[in-house]
């Protein structure tokens, strides 16, 4: 993959499921450039090494949830699935989460400070709804109705949310809403 130059920064990053790690060095470089003046993120990104204990995740977000996270109003992200797919049991405290606009670029960055994975049953559903709806910014019963077929859930507390400027073009060809890079 071509390294970015000052003339083509930020680079367009192409993700391929067949070589999912190939984009990580260019992505980290783009993030370092975007966060060069950020006291929290600059040292963290400079020393970041992808490993079993440090993972970069890319979440695809729609509105209004993307803006709610960026504004700091939504402090808990959730993903529900029928099968055990990422981020279920793949997210750890300290992992990085990139906020990608659906059909668009990476526009934000945050850190996962706590993660919980659930196998859903009636009791877990009641707990999720009653204890986490506010932090998830879920006000519509339709949300819970859409998710009721899910067997698994992952909740992630996010902090240190920053807007990535300039945004980073990120092209992926699959329809997954979550990638563990």
QUISULMO-V532986 format. One record per backbone hydrogen bond with DSSP energy under -1.0 kcal/mol. CO is the residue of the C=O (numbers start at 1). NH is the residue of the N-H. Records with the same first field share a line. If there is no record, write none. Layout:
CO->NH / NH
//
This chain:
13->171
19->22
21->24
23->27
24->28
25->29
26->30
27->31
28->32
29->33
30->34
31->35
33->36
35->38
38->42
41->45
42->46
43->47
54->51
55->96
56->181
57->98
58->179
59->100
61->102
62->66
64->68
65->69
66->70
67->71
68->73 / 74
69->72
75->158
77->156
79->154
81->151 / 152
83->85
85->88
87->90 / 91
92->95
95->112
96->57
97->110
98->59
99->107 / 108
100->61
101->104
105->101
106->168
107->164
108->99
109->162
110->97
111->159
112->94
114->157
116->155
118->153
121->125
122->126
123->127
124->128
125->129
126->130
127->131
128->132
132->136
133->138
134->137
135->75 / 76
140->143
141->145
142->146
143->147
147->150
151->120
152->81
153->118
154->79
155->116
156->77
157->113
159->111
162->109
168->106
169->13
171->15
177->60
179->58
//
